[in-house]
Amino acid sequence: MPQTSNNTTIVSGKVNSDKRAILETAAELAHINLKDFMRRGSPESVETEVLNRTIITIPAKDWEALDAWLNRPAEPNPALAELVRRTPAWEKLAGVTSPRPLAESDDRNQFDCGRESPNSWFRGHAWAKQVSGASRVNVMTHTSSGQIGGHVTLSAAEIERAFPP
C-alpha cells in the first residue's frame, strides 16, 4: 500500500525467496542493482494495475465522506470552461479523422502512444469494454493509412451502496 510523506511516496511489498531470486536475476541481466531495478519497474507496474483494475474497494470508514462528496453540488471549474471553448486539437491536424466510435475491425495492435500501460489497456481491453458498455472508446485515425493515432475513453462507474465492506 503506498504511503505518502513529505512529497515522497513509499511503495512496499513482500516477496518469497523464489520471487526474490527471479527479481535479482532480472536485475543482474539488466546490469543494475535490485533496488534500482524495482524503482524503475514499480511506477509502471502500479499504473498497469490501476488501469486494469475493475473493482475499487472503499473502506467502510471512508464511505460517509465519499457519499457526502458525491452528493455535494457541482462547483464551477474555470479551467474546464476554458477547455470547452477551445477548438479541438484534431481539427487542426491534417490527415486525421474526427473522433469516431472504436470498431471491431480497427487494428488496435498497431496503436502506440509511447507508454506501455495505456497501450496494453487499449490493445487488450478497449474493445471488450466498448462491447460491454463499461466504456465508450472513440478513436482518431490517419486518413491515408487508417491506423489509430489516438483515442479517448469515457468510463461510467458505479459503486453500489450494498457492496461496501
RODO-816880 format. One record per residue: residue number from 0; residue in three letters; x negated, y negated, z of N, C-alpha, C, CB in turn. Coordinates in nm, 3 decimals. Last residue first. Glycine has a CB too. Layout:
<pts>
PT   nr  rest      n.u      n.v      n.w     ca.u     ca.v     ca.w      c.u      c.v      c.w     cb.u     cb.v     cb.w
PT  NUM   ALA        X        Y        Z        X        Y        Z        X        Y        Z        X        Y        Z
...
</pts>
This chain:
<pts>
PT   nr  rest      n.u      n.v      n.w     ca.u     ca.v     ca.w      c.u      c.v      c.w     cb.u     cb.v     cb.w
PT  164   PRO    1.767    0.294    0.231    1.742    0.390    0.339    1.816    0.353    0.467    1.592    0.398    0.368
PT  163   PRO    2.027    0.216   -0.010    1.910    0.180    0.069    1.890    0.280    0.183    1.925    0.037    0.125
PT  162   PHE    2.260    0.297   -0.161    2.138    0.375   -0.168    2.020    0.326   -0.084    2.097    0.382   -0.305
PT  161   ALA    2.480    0.133   -0.156    2.495    0.266   -0.098    2.364    0.342   -0.088    2.593    0.346   -0.179
PT  160   ARG    2.420   -0.094   -0.301    2.413   -0.102   -0.156    2.420    0.035   -0.090    2.525   -0.190   -0.105
PT  159   GLU    2.220   -0.057   -0.583    2.349   -0.031   -0.520    2.331   -0.027   -0.369    2.411    0.100   -0.572
PT  158   ILE    2.072   -0.266   -0.790    2.042   -0.197   -0.666    2.176   -0.179   -0.594    1.937   -0.277   -0.577
PT  157   GLU    1.993   -0.278   -1.127    2.097   -0.286   -1.026    2.051   -0.208   -0.905    2.232   -0.233   -1.080
PT  156   ALA    1.874   -0.451   -1.410    1.851   -0.360   -1.298    1.961   -0.382   -1.196    1.710   -0.383   -1.233
PT  155   ALA    1.802   -0.485   -1.744    1.904   -0.505   -1.641    1.878   -0.404   -1.531    2.050   -0.491   -1.699
PT  154   SER    1.549   -0.637   -1.926    1.590   -0.519   -1.849    1.694   -0.558   -1.746    1.468   -0.454   -1.781
PT  153   LEU    1.423   -0.715   -2.236    1.510   -0.761   -2.127    1.561   -0.637   -2.057    1.628   -0.850   -2.179
PT  152   THR    1.128   -0.765   -2.408    1.216   -0.666   -2.346    1.293   -0.730   -2.232    1.136   -0.544   -2.296
PT  151   VAL    0.986   -0.838   -2.710    1.043   -0.897   -2.591    1.141   -0.796   -2.535    1.113   -1.036   -2.621
PT  150   HIS    0.684   -0.793   -2.902    0.817   -0.752   -2.856    0.856   -0.828   -2.731    0.821   -0.600   -2.828
PT  149   GLY    0.488   -0.802   -3.204    0.521   -0.844   -3.069    0.658   -0.794   -3.031    0.514   -0.996   -3.055
PT  148   GLY    0.442   -0.681   -3.442    0.341   -0.776   -3.395    0.367   -0.823   -3.253    0.335   -0.894   -3.487
PT  147   ILE    0.482   -0.386   -3.613    0.530   -0.464   -3.499    0.416   -0.551   -3.448    0.584   -0.371   -3.386
PT  146   GLN    0.464   -0.387   -3.968    0.405   -0.350   -3.839    0.455   -0.443   -3.729    0.251   -0.353   -3.846
PT  145   GLY    0.541   -0.464   -4.216    0.646   -0.408   -4.130    0.594   -0.369   -3.993    0.709   -0.289   -4.196
PT  144   SER    0.370   -0.591   -4.392    0.343   -0.451   -4.355    0.455   -0.385   -4.276    0.217   -0.445   -4.274
PT  143   SER    0.491   -0.846   -4.444    0.425   -0.769   -4.551    0.410   -0.622   -4.516    0.289   -0.828   -4.580
PT  142   THR    0.603   -0.945   -4.207    0.689   -0.926   -4.324    0.623   -0.840   -4.431    0.726   -1.059   -4.384
PT  141   HIS    0.555   -0.801   -3.895    0.488   -0.870   -4.006    0.568   -0.841   -4.132    0.337   -0.825   -4.021
PT  140   THR    0.817   -0.838   -3.650    0.730   -0.760   -3.738    0.666   -0.849   -3.843    0.809   -0.647   -3.806
PT  139   MET    0.926   -0.836   -3.324    0.893   -0.922   -3.436    0.794   -0.844   -3.521    0.834   -1.062   -3.389
PT  138   VAL    1.192   -0.680   -3.138    1.057   -0.683   -3.194    1.047   -0.788   -3.303    1.020   -0.546   -3.250
PT  137   ASN    1.355   -0.621   -2.832    1.355   -0.690   -2.961    1.212   -0.701   -3.008    1.422   -0.831   -2.951
PT  136   VAL    1.529   -0.412   -2.624    1.396   -0.439   -2.678    1.412   -0.504   -2.815    1.311   -0.309   -2.687
PT  135   ARG    1.692   -0.392   -2.335    1.714   -0.435   -2.472    1.578   -0.481   -2.523    1.824   -0.549   -2.483
PT  134   SER    1.736   -0.117   -2.108    1.666   -0.235   -2.157    1.717   -0.270   -2.295    1.513   -0.213   -2.159
PT  133   ALA    1.915    0.081   -2.057    1.845    0.024   -1.942    1.772   -0.104   -1.980    1.746    0.125   -1.885
PT  132   GLY    2.026    0.208   -2.269    2.089    0.083   -2.228    2.022    0.020   -2.107    2.233    0.106   -2.197
PT  131   SER    1.914    0.426   -2.384    1.990    0.448   -2.261    2.064    0.323   -2.215    1.897    0.495   -2.150
PT  130   VAL    1.780    0.308   -2.600    1.890    0.402   -2.626    1.977    0.418   -2.501    1.835    0.539   -2.671
PT  129   GLN    1.584    0.157   -2.462    1.679    0.091   -2.553    1.802    0.180   -2.572    1.611    0.061   -2.691
PT  128   LYS    1.442    0.356   -2.331    1.510    0.254   -2.250    1.615    0.181   -2.334    1.408    0.154   -2.192
PT  127   ALA    1.342    0.493   -2.553    1.430    0.562   -2.459    1.507    0.462   -2.374    1.349    0.657   -2.369
PT  126   TRP    1.178    0.292   -2.668    1.293    0.344   -2.741    1.392    0.414   -2.646    1.247    0.442   -2.850
PT  125   ALA    0.984    0.240   -2.459    1.073    0.135   -2.512    1.197    0.191   -2.581    0.997    0.047   -2.609
PT  124   HIS    0.805    0.442   -2.380    0.932    0.425   -2.309    1.031    0.329   -2.374    0.904    0.378   -2.173
PT  123   GLY    0.564    0.464   -2.527    0.624    0.582   -2.467    0.764    0.567   -2.410    0.537    0.630   -2.363
PT  122   ARG    0.497    0.210   -2.630    0.488    0.329   -2.715    0.568    0.447   -2.658    0.341    0.371   -2.732
PT  121   PHE    0.538    0.044   -2.405    0.611    0.021   -2.530    0.612    0.147   -2.617    0.548   -0.095   -2.608
PT  120   TRP    0.361    0.153   -2.214    0.505    0.145   -2.187    0.582    0.133   -2.318    0.537    0.026   -2.095
PT  119   SER    0.117    0.123   -2.352    0.163    0.256   -2.313    0.313    0.256   -2.285    0.087    0.304   -2.189
PT  118   ASN    0.101   -0.156   -2.371    0.101   -0.073   -2.492    0.161    0.063   -2.461   -0.042   -0.057   -2.549
PT  117   PRO    0.089   -0.233   -2.100    0.208   -0.266   -2.180    0.216   -0.184   -2.309    0.209   -0.414   -2.213
PT  116   SER   -0.170   -0.097   -2.046   -0.046   -0.071   -1.971    0.079   -0.109   -2.049   -0.049   -0.147   -1.840
PT  115   GLU   -0.369   -0.198   -2.225   -0.323   -0.060   -2.233   -0.190   -0.035   -2.160   -0.427    0.031   -2.177
PT  114   ARG   -0.369   -0.481   -2.423   -0.369   -0.431   -2.285   -0.303   -0.295   -2.284   -0.296   -0.530   -2.189
PT  113   GLY   -0.341   -0.552   -2.686   -0.471   -0.574   -2.624   -0.480   -0.528   -2.480   -0.505   -0.719   -2.631
PT  112   CYS   -0.115   -0.483   -2.807   -0.119   -0.621   -2.758   -0.253   -0.653   -2.693   -0.005   -0.646   -2.659
PT  111   ASP   -0.031   -0.287   -3.063   -0.144   -0.308   -2.973   -0.149   -0.455   -2.933   -0.279   -0.264   -3.039
PT  110   PHE    0.149   -0.038   -3.238    0.153   -0.162   -3.161    0.033   -0.170   -3.068    0.283   -0.173   -3.081
PT  109   GLN    0.160    0.208   -3.355    0.062    0.114   -3.409    0.055   -0.016   -3.329    0.095    0.083   -3.553
PT  108   ASN    0.371    0.341   -3.235    0.235    0.387   -3.205    0.128    0.292   -3.256    0.213    0.524   -3.265
PT  107   ARG    0.612    0.253   -3.333    0.567    0.197   -3.206    0.422    0.234   -3.175    0.656    0.244   -3.094
PT  106   ASP    0.751    0.195   -3.614    0.629    0.267   -3.574    0.572    0.201   -3.449    0.524    0.267   -3.690
PT  105   ASP    1.104    0.228   -3.626    0.988    0.141   -3.607    0.869    0.222   -3.557    1.021    0.028   -3.507
PT  104   SER    1.324    0.396   -3.625    1.226    0.414   -3.732    1.103    0.325   -3.718    1.292    0.389   -3.865
PT  103   GLU    1.483    0.300   -3.422    1.416    0.429   -3.402    1.305    0.449   -3.505    1.518    0.545   -3.412
PT  102   ALA    1.427   -0.051   -3.368    1.493    0.060   -3.438    1.414    0.188   -3.416    1.508    0.030   -3.590
PT  101   LEU    1.488   -0.330   -3.165    1.400   -0.218   -3.195    1.481   -0.107   -3.261    1.329   -0.166   -3.068
PT  100   PRO    1.654   -0.619   -3.297    1.652   -0.501   -3.209    1.554   -0.394   -3.258    1.791   -0.442   -3.196
PT   99   ARG    1.437   -0.897   -3.372    1.549   -0.809   -3.406    1.543   -0.689   -3.315    1.547   -0.766   -3.557
PT   98   PRO    1.297   -1.223   -3.407    1.322   -1.102   -3.327    1.447   -1.029   -3.373    1.335   -1.139   -3.179
PT   97   SER    1.194   -1.301   -3.744    1.259   -1.339   -3.618    1.282   -1.212   -3.538    1.394   -1.416   -3.642
PT   96   THR    0.878   -1.192   -3.884    1.023   -1.197   -3.879    1.071   -1.254   -3.746    1.083   -1.059   -3.901
PT   95   VAL    0.603   -1.361   -4.021    0.654   -1.284   -3.907    0.806   -1.301   -3.902    0.587   -1.330   -3.773
PT   94   GLY    0.494   -1.530   -4.212    0.483   -1.386   -4.232    0.529   -1.301   -4.117    0.345   -1.353   -4.261
PT   93   ALA    0.386   -1.789   -4.002    0.415   -1.745   -4.138    0.402   -1.594   -4.144    0.320   -1.814   -4.241
PT   92   LEU    0.528   -1.917   -3.711    0.435   -1.821   -3.769    0.478   -1.782   -3.909    0.424   -1.697   -3.680
PT   91   LYS    0.725   -2.068   -3.603    0.610   -2.140   -3.657    0.512   -2.047   -3.728    0.539   -2.214   -3.546
PT   90   GLU    0.900   -1.893   -3.497    0.949   -1.973   -3.609    0.835   -2.051   -3.674    1.058   -2.068   -3.561
PT   89   TRP    0.769   -1.787   -3.280    0.773   -1.706   -3.401    0.825   -1.785   -3.520    0.859   -1.584   -3.378
PT   88   ALA    0.806   -1.983   -3.079    0.675   -1.969   -3.142    0.682   -1.891   -3.272    0.577   -1.902   -3.048
PT   87   PRO    1.101   -2.184   -3.082    1.036   -2.055   -3.059    0.908   -2.041   -3.140    1.131   -1.941   -3.092
PT   86   THR    1.087   -2.513   -2.968    1.105   -2.430   -3.087    1.033   -2.298   -3.061    1.050   -2.500   -3.216
PT   85   ARG    1.226   -2.590   -2.640    1.116   -2.573   -2.735    1.157   -2.489   -2.856    0.996   -2.508   -2.666
PT   84   ARG    1.433   -2.580   -2.457    1.435   -2.686   -2.559    1.328   -2.669   -2.667    1.418   -2.820   -2.494
PT   83   VAL    1.358   -2.376   -2.285    1.476   -2.356   -2.369    1.481   -2.459   -2.482    1.604   -2.364   -2.285
PT   82   LEU    1.148   -2.501   -2.150    1.121   -2.387   -2.236    1.236   -2.363   -2.332    1.094   -2.262   -2.152
PT   81   GLU    1.288   -2.687   -1.995    1.195   -2.733   -2.100    1.166   -2.622   -2.199    1.064   -2.784   -2.037
PT   80   ALA    1.421   -2.512   -1.822    1.499   -2.601   -1.909    1.413   -2.653   -2.024    1.557   -2.720   -1.828
PT   79   LEU    1.199   -2.404   -1.690    1.282   -2.317   -1.774    1.366   -2.399   -1.870    1.371   -2.229   -1.686
PT   78   ALA    1.114   -2.631   -1.553    1.022   -2.566   -1.648    1.101   -2.475   -1.742    0.913   -2.485   -1.574
PT   77   PRO    1.334   -2.691   -1.384    1.295   -2.783   -1.492    1.204   -2.718   -1.596    1.227   -2.904   -1.433
PT   76   ASN    1.585   -2.514   -1.273    1.443   -2.490   -1.294    1.398   -2.577   -1.411    1.414   -2.338   -1.320
PT   75   PRO    1.833   -2.534   -1.017    1.782   -2.578   -1.148    1.631   -2.554   -1.155    1.813   -2.728   -1.172
PT   74   GLU    1.934   -2.234   -0.855    1.872   -2.365   -0.846    1.823   -2.406   -0.983    1.755   -2.365   -0.743
PT   73   ALA    2.231   -2.056   -0.771    2.116   -2.076   -0.858    2.065   -2.219   -0.843    2.153   -2.047   -1.006
PT   72   PRO    2.318   -1.976   -0.431    2.345   -2.042   -0.559    2.216   -2.061   -0.639    2.413   -2.179   -0.536
PT   71   ARG    2.256   -1.644   -0.301    2.248   -1.790   -0.290    2.271   -1.853   -0.428    2.110   -1.835   -0.233
PT   70   ASN    2.254   -1.370   -0.328    2.384   -1.438   -0.324    2.375   -1.589   -0.312    2.463   -1.385   -0.210
PT   69   LEU    1.987   -1.289   -0.318    2.066   -1.260   -0.438    2.195   -1.340   -0.444    2.098   -1.112   -0.445
PT   68   TRP    1.921   -1.369   -0.055    1.852   -1.429   -0.170    1.933   -1.409   -0.298    1.711   -1.369   -0.187
PT   67   ALA    2.084   -1.197    0.093    2.100   -1.342    0.104    2.038   -1.413   -0.015    2.038   -1.394    0.235
PT   66   ASP    1.973   -0.950    0.017    2.113   -0.978   -0.009    2.139   -1.128   -0.005    2.202   -0.905    0.093
PT   65   LEU    1.714   -0.976    0.122    1.734   -0.961   -0.022    1.877   -0.996   -0.060    1.701   -0.817   -0.066
PT   64   ALA    1.775   -0.991    0.395    1.706   -1.103    0.330    1.723   -1.096    0.179    1.557   -1.103    0.366
PT   63   GLU    1.892   -0.739    0.433    1.970   -0.861    0.456    1.906   -0.980    0.387    1.984   -0.889    0.605
PT   62   TRP    1.673   -0.562    0.373    1.794   -0.562    0.292    1.875   -0.690    0.309    1.880   -0.443    0.327
PT   61   ASP    1.450   -0.524    0.525    1.447   -0.636    0.432    1.577   -0.652    0.353    1.331   -0.619    0.336
PT   60   LYS    1.497   -0.294    0.670    1.476   -0.418    0.746    1.477   -0.541    0.656    1.344   -0.411    0.823
PT   59   ALA    1.501   -0.097    0.474    1.627   -0.140    0.534    1.613   -0.273    0.607    1.678   -0.033    0.629
PT   58   PRO    1.287   -0.156    0.193    1.304   -0.115    0.332    1.433   -0.174    0.391    1.182   -0.158    0.417
PT   57   ILE    1.358   -0.053   -0.123    1.357   -0.173   -0.039    1.381   -0.127    0.104    1.467   -0.277   -0.085
PT   56   THR    1.216    0.093   -0.399    1.263    0.117   -0.263    1.250   -0.012   -0.184    1.183    0.233   -0.195
PT   55   ILE    1.303    0.144   -0.727    1.240    0.050   -0.636    1.300    0.074   -0.498    1.261   -0.099   -0.683
PT   54   ILE    1.244    0.344   -1.001    1.313    0.335   -0.873    1.235    0.240   -0.783    1.328    0.476   -0.808
PT   53   THR    1.083    0.340   -1.217    1.225    0.318   -1.242    1.304    0.306   -1.113    1.281    0.429   -1.326
PT   52   ARG    0.762    0.252   -1.327    0.849    0.283   -1.214    0.994    0.251   -1.250    0.805    0.205   -1.088
PT   51   ASN    0.589    0.167   -1.519    0.657    0.293   -1.543    0.758    0.329   -1.433    0.556    0.404   -1.555
PT   50   LEU    0.484   -0.071   -1.416    0.557   -0.074   -1.543    0.637    0.053   -1.567    0.462   -0.095   -1.657
PT   49   VAL    0.355    0.023   -1.183    0.467   -0.069   -1.171    0.549   -0.070   -1.300    0.416   -0.211   -1.140
PT   48   GLU    0.156    0.189   -1.297    0.254    0.244   -1.203    0.376    0.154   -1.193    0.190    0.263   -1.064
PT   47   THR    0.012    0.000   -1.444    0.080    0.111   -1.513    0.187    0.169   -1.424   -0.020    0.219   -1.554
PT   46   GLU   -0.086   -0.159   -1.233    0.002   -0.218   -1.335    0.079   -0.109   -1.409   -0.080   -0.302   -1.434
PT   45   VAL   -0.249    0.028   -1.105   -0.136   -0.029   -1.033   -0.036   -0.088   -1.132   -0.183   -0.138   -0.933
PT   44   SER   -0.436    0.071   -1.309   -0.356    0.183   -1.257   -0.232    0.132   -1.184   -0.440    0.269   -1.163
PT   43   GLU   -0.547   -0.182   -1.339   -0.471   -0.126   -1.450   -0.385   -0.009   -1.403   -0.565   -0.081   -1.561
PT   42   PRO   -0.670   -0.214   -1.083   -0.564   -0.306   -1.129   -0.481   -0.248   -1.243   -0.627   -0.439   -1.174
PT   41   SER   -0.853    0.021   -1.075   -0.737    0.004   -0.987   -0.633   -0.095   -1.038   -0.784   -0.041   -0.853
PT   40   GLY   -1.080    0.024   -1.239   -0.962    0.100   -1.278   -0.837    0.070   -1.197   -0.991    0.243   -1.268
PT   39   ARG   -1.267   -0.138   -1.109   -1.232   -0.166   -1.249   -1.102   -0.097   -1.289   -1.345   -0.121   -1.342
PT   38   ARG   -1.282   -0.016   -0.858   -1.240   -0.156   -0.868   -1.197   -0.189   -1.011   -1.354   -0.249   -0.824
PT   37   MET   -1.384    0.237   -0.921   -1.249    0.225   -0.867   -1.197    0.082   -0.882   -1.245    0.268   -0.720
PT   36   PHE   -1.640    0.159   -1.008   -1.553    0.238   -1.095   -1.407    0.223   -1.050   -1.596    0.388   -1.096
PT   35   ASP   -1.744    0.037   -0.780   -1.718   -0.045   -0.899   -1.625    0.027   -0.997   -1.851   -0.081   -0.969
PT   34   LYS   -1.757    0.270   -0.615   -1.682    0.151   -0.572   -1.647    0.064   -0.694   -1.764    0.069   -0.470
PT   33   LEU   -1.928    0.444   -0.756   -1.787    0.479   -0.735   -1.703    0.357   -0.699   -1.774    0.584   -0.626
PT   32   ASN   -2.145    0.274   -0.993   -2.116    0.340   -0.866   -1.965    0.358   -0.848   -2.175    0.258   -0.748
PT   31   ILE   -2.190    0.371   -1.340   -2.165    0.272   -1.235   -2.135    0.347   -1.105   -2.047    0.175   -1.273
PT   30   HIS   -2.187    0.533   -1.571   -2.312    0.469   -1.526   -2.289    0.353   -1.430   -2.389    0.419   -1.646
PT   29   ALA   -1.982    0.691   -1.636   -1.969    0.551   -1.677   -2.092    0.469   -1.637   -1.843    0.490   -1.615
PT   28   LEU   -2.062    0.923   -1.511   -2.061    0.921   -1.658   -2.048    0.780   -1.713   -1.946    1.007   -1.710
PT   27   GLU   -2.018    0.839   -1.247   -2.154    0.870   -1.292   -2.163    0.867   -1.445   -2.198    1.008   -1.240
PT   26   ALA   -1.741    0.821   -1.248   -1.821    0.701   -1.225   -1.964    0.722   -1.274   -1.821    0.663   -1.076
PT   25   ALA   -1.678    1.092   -1.286   -1.636    0.993   -1.386   -1.717    0.864   -1.371   -1.485    0.962   -1.371
PT   24   THR   -1.783    1.197   -1.049   -1.836    1.241   -1.178   -1.802    1.140   -1.287   -1.780    1.380   -1.215
PT   23   GLU   -1.618    1.071   -0.862   -1.763    1.047   -0.859   -1.827    1.087   -0.991   -1.828    1.124   -0.742
PT   22   LEU   -1.369    1.181   -0.933   -1.392    1.036   -0.945   -1.541    1.003   -0.947   -1.323    0.962   -0.830
PT   21   ILE   -1.417    1.449   -0.869   -1.383    1.412   -1.008   -1.409    1.263   -1.030   -1.235    1.445   -1.039
PT   20   ALA   -1.461    1.426   -0.594   -1.568    1.478   -0.680   -1.542    1.442   -0.826   -1.580    1.631   -0.664
PT   19   ARG   -1.208    1.341   -0.514   -1.322    1.250   -0.498   -1.438    1.296   -0.587   -1.366    1.244   -0.349
PT   18   LYS   -1.059    1.569   -0.564   -1.032    1.448   -0.644   -1.148    1.351   -0.633   -0.901    1.381   -0.598
PT   17   ASP   -1.175    1.737   -0.369   -1.179    1.774   -0.511   -1.157    1.652   -0.601   -1.072    1.880   -0.542
PT   16   SER   -1.120    1.606   -0.126   -1.260    1.620   -0.170   -1.270    1.657   -0.318   -1.332    1.726   -0.084
PT   15   ASN   -0.838    1.382   -0.167   -0.904    1.500   -0.112   -1.042    1.514   -0.175   -0.818    1.629   -0.137
PT   14   VAL   -0.801    1.035   -0.091   -0.803    1.145   -0.187   -0.873    1.264   -0.122   -0.875    1.103   -0.320
PT   13   LYS   -0.616    0.750    0.005   -0.698    0.864    0.044   -0.688    0.969   -0.065   -0.654    0.920    0.181
PT   12   GLY   -0.638    0.393   -0.037   -0.576    0.522   -0.061   -0.670    0.632   -0.020   -0.534    0.537   -0.208
PT   11   SER   -0.575    0.044   -0.062   -0.645    0.158   -0.005   -0.567    0.285   -0.034   -0.664    0.139    0.146
PT   10   VAL   -0.640   -0.272   -0.168   -0.563   -0.153   -0.200   -0.640   -0.035   -0.147   -0.536   -0.140   -0.355
PT    9   ILE   -0.617   -0.597   -0.078   -0.690   -0.475   -0.049   -0.597   -0.359   -0.080   -0.739   -0.470    0.101
PT    8   THR   -0.656   -0.916   -0.206   -0.569   -0.801   -0.196   -0.653   -0.677   -0.177   -0.479   -0.788   -0.321
PT    7   THR   -0.698   -1.238   -0.082   -0.765   -1.114   -0.121   -0.666   -1.000   -0.105   -0.894   -1.090   -0.037
PT    6   ASN   -0.606   -1.474    0.030   -0.611   -1.461   -0.116   -0.685   -1.338   -0.166   -0.674   -1.583   -0.175
PT    5   ASN   -0.598   -1.404    0.309   -0.696   -1.499    0.255   -0.716   -1.485    0.105   -0.829   -1.480    0.326
PT    4   SER   -0.457   -1.089    0.247   -0.500   -1.187    0.346   -0.606   -1.274    0.283   -0.553   -1.119    0.475
PT    3   THR   -0.244   -0.818    0.180   -0.299   -0.945    0.135   -0.338   -1.030    0.254   -0.199   -1.019    0.046
PT    2   GLN   -0.239   -0.481    0.081   -0.233   -0.575    0.191   -0.299   -0.703    0.143   -0.303   -0.518    0.320
PT    1   PRO   -0.069   -0.219   -0.093   -0.153   -0.339   -0.095   -0.131   -0.425    0.029   -0.124   -0.420   -0.221
PT    0   MET   -0.085    0.118    0.000    0.000    0.000    0.000   -0.090   -0.124    0.000    0.097    0.000    0.123
</pts>
